[in-house]
Amino acid sequence: MLSVRPRVAELAFHLLGRSLHPELYAIHKTRRIQRSGYEAKLDITNSGHVITWCGAGQILTEVAASARQPLPARRQLLSHRIMGQRREQHECRGGATYRTEFQLESVAPELFWNFQEQLFGGPAPEGLAHRFDASGRLALGAFSYIHVDTRASSMMVQAIHTFPDDYAIVKVESVFTLPKKPFGS
């Protein structure tokens, strides 16, 4: 399967209150998380990632993908083009919360290659990582990396996606949190 990135100008960020069919996107790497109060599936896709979190009777799906990616409009909670920097928060019925911050950085070519070399130039990073095929214009392909930190009542995900054709880096940090239990329960 050819795994080349789309242009960074085509990227969008979505949060849906439902799961998505895996046939909607090409999955390159997957990791499943299971804790007592929630479970999650993290996928690296050709244009970014899909994170599906289930907890407190809620399903939240975060998608960083091409704006051309066909996604259902039903139960879409957030939808923004990825440009500059943005913070969002969503409170679910039942008390679960979702917070995210994402940004697109365009950098000078030498800074971009230094950053990319740091990501995959040394030992394999801990977490979910995928190196993409080169687009043909450049010798090295893009890189995606997802780090997840789980706690009993929360999950923090940090994702980095590089776009060599555009000398751009997309960084996402999201936190999924279960509702707070009443004192004494």
For each residue, the residues with C-beta under 8 A, 3 or more apart:
1: 26
2: 133
3: 26 28 46 130 132 133 141
4: 46 132 133 134 135 141 142
5: 8 46 47 132 135 141 142 161 163 164 165
6: 10 11 46 47 66 68
7: 10 163 165 166
8: 5 11 82 104 106 163 165 166 168 170
9: 166
10: 6 7 47 66 67 68
11: 6 8 47 48 64 65 66 67 81 82 104 170
12: 64 65 66 67 69 79 80 81 82
13: 62 63 64 78 79 80 81 82 86 100 102 172
14: 61 62 63 65 71 76 78 79
15: 60 61 62 63 76 77 78 79 88 90 98 100
16: 20 60 61 63 71 72 75 76 77
17: 58 59 60 61 75 76 77 92
18: 59 61 72 74 75
19: 52 54 59 61
20: 16 24 25 50 52 61 63 71 72
21: 24
22: 25 27 43
23:
24: 20 21 69 70 71
25: 20 22 43 45 46 47 50 65 69
26: 1 3 45 46
27: 22 30 43 44 45 50
28: 3 43 44 45 46 130 132 144
29: 43 44 128 129 130 144
30: 27 41 42 43 44 128
31: 41 42 128 146 148
32: 39 40 41 42
33: 38 39 40 41 42 148 150 155
34: 39
35: 38 39 150 152 155
36: 152
37: 55 56 152 153 178
38: 33 35 53 54 55 56 155 176 178
39: 32 33 34 35 53 54 55
40: 32 33 51 52 53 54 148 155 176
41: 30 31 32 33 50 51 52
42: 30 31 32 33 49 50 51 128 146 148 157
43: 22 25 27 28 29 30 49 50 51
44: 27 28 29 30 48 49 128 129 130 144 146
45: 25 26 27 28 48 49 50 65
46: 3 4 5 6 25 26 28 132
47: 5 6 10 11 25 64 65 66 69
48: 11 44 45 63 64 65 144 159 161 170
49: 42 43 44 45 62 63 64 144 146 159 161 172
50: 20 25 27 41 42 43 45 61 62 63 64 65
51: 40 41 42 43 61 62 157 174
52: 19 20 40 41 59 60 61
53: 38 39 40 58 59 60 61 62 98 155 176
54: 19 38 39 40 58 59
55: 37 38 39 58 96 176 178
56: 37 38 92 94 95 96 178 179
57: 94
58: 17 53 54 55 92 93 94 96
59: 17 18 19 52 53 54
60: 15 16 17 52 53 77 90 92 96 98 176
61: 14 15 16 17 18 19 20 50 51 52 53
62: 13 14 15 49 50 51 53 98 100 157 172 174
63: 13 14 15 16 20 48 49 50 69 71
64: 11 12 13 47 48 49 50 82 102 159 161 170 172
65: 11 12 14 25 45 47 48 50 69 71
66: 6 10 11 12 47 69
67: 10 11 12 81
68: 6 10
69: 12 24 25 47 63 65 66
70: 24
71: 14 16 20 24 63 65 76
72: 16 18 20 75 76
73: 76
74: 18
75: 16 17 18 72
76: 14 15 16 17 71 72 73 79
77: 15 16 17 60 90
78: 13 14 15 88 90
79: 12 13 14 15 76
80: 12 13 86 88
81: 11 12 13 67
82: 8 11 12 13 64 102 104 170
83: 104
84: 103 104
85: 101 102 103 104
86: 13 80 101 102 103
87: 99 100 101
88: 15 78 80 99 100 101
89: 97 98 99 100
90: 15 60 77 78 97 98 99
91: 95 96 97 98
92: 17 56 58 60 95 96 97 98
93: 58
94: 56 57 58 179
95: 56 91 92 178 179 180
96: 55 56 58 60 91 92 176 177 178 179
97: 89 90 91 92 175 176 177 179
98: 15 53 60 62 89 90 91 92 174 175 176 177
99: 87 88 89 90 174 175 177
100: 13 15 62 87 88 89 172 173 174 175
101: 85 86 87 88 172 173 174
102: 13 64 82 85 86 170 171 172 173
103: 84 85 86 170 171
104: 8 11 82 83 84 85 168 169 170
105: 168 169 170 171
106: 8 166 167 168
107: 111 112 115 167 168 169
108: 111 112 167
109: 112 113 167
110: 113 114
111: 107 108 114 115
112: 107 108 109 115 116 162 164 167 168 169
113: 109 110 116 117 140
114: 110 111 117 118
115: 107 111 112 118 119 162 169
116: 112 113 119 120 121 140 143 162 164
117: 113 114 120 121
118: 114 115 121 122
119: 115 116 125 129 143 145 160 162
120: 116 117 124 125 129 131 143
121: 116 117 118
122: 118
123:
124: 120 129
125: 119 120 129 145 147
126: 147
127: 145 146 147 148
128: 29 30 31 42 44 144 145 146 147 148
129: 29 44 119 120 124 125 143 144 145 146
130: 3 28 29 44 143 144
131: 120 141 142 143
132: 3 4 5 28 46 141 142 143 144
133: 2 3 4 141
134: 4 137 138 139 140 141 164
135: 4 5 138 141 164 165
136:
137: 134 165
138: 134 135 141 164 165
139: 134
140: 113 116 134 164
141: 3 4 5 131 132 133 134 135 138 164
142: 4 5 131 132 161 162 163 164
143: 116 119 120 129 130 131 132 160 161 162
144: 28 29 44 48 49 128 129 130 132 159 160 161 162
145: 119 125 127 128 129 159 160 161
146: 31 42 44 49 127 128 129 157 158 159 160
147: 125 126 127 128 157 158 159
148: 31 33 40 42 127 128 155 156 157 158
149: 155 156 157 158
150: 33 35 154 155 156
151: 154 155
152: 35 36 37
153: 37 177 178 180
154: 150 151 175 176 177 178
155: 33 35 38 40 53 148 149 150 151 175 176
156: 148 149 150 173 174 175
157: 42 51 62 146 147 148 149 172 173 174 175 176
158: 146 147 148 149 171 172 173
159: 48 49 64 144 145 146 147 170 171 172 173 174
160: 119 143 144 145 146 169 170 171 172
161: 5 48 49 64 142 143 144 145 169 170 172
162: 112 115 116 119 142 143 144 168 169 170
163: 5 7 8 142 166 167 168 169 170
164: 5 112 116 134 135 138 140 141 142 167
165: 5 7 8 135 137 138
166: 7 8 9 106 163
167: 106 107 108 109 112 163 164
168: 8 104 105 106 107 112 162 163
169: 104 105 107 112 115 160 161 162 163
170: 8 11 48 64 82 102 103 104 105 159 160 161 162 163
171: 102 103 105 158 159 160
172: 13 49 62 64 100 101 102 157 158 159 160 161
173: 100 101 102 156 157 158 159
174: 51 62 98 99 100 101 156 157 159
175: 97 98 99 100 154 155 156 157
176: 38 40 53 55 60 96 97 98 154 155 157
177: 96 97 98 99 153 154
178: 37 38 55 56 95 96 153 154
179: 56 94 95 96 97
180: 95 153
181: 185
182: 185
183:
184:
185: 181 182
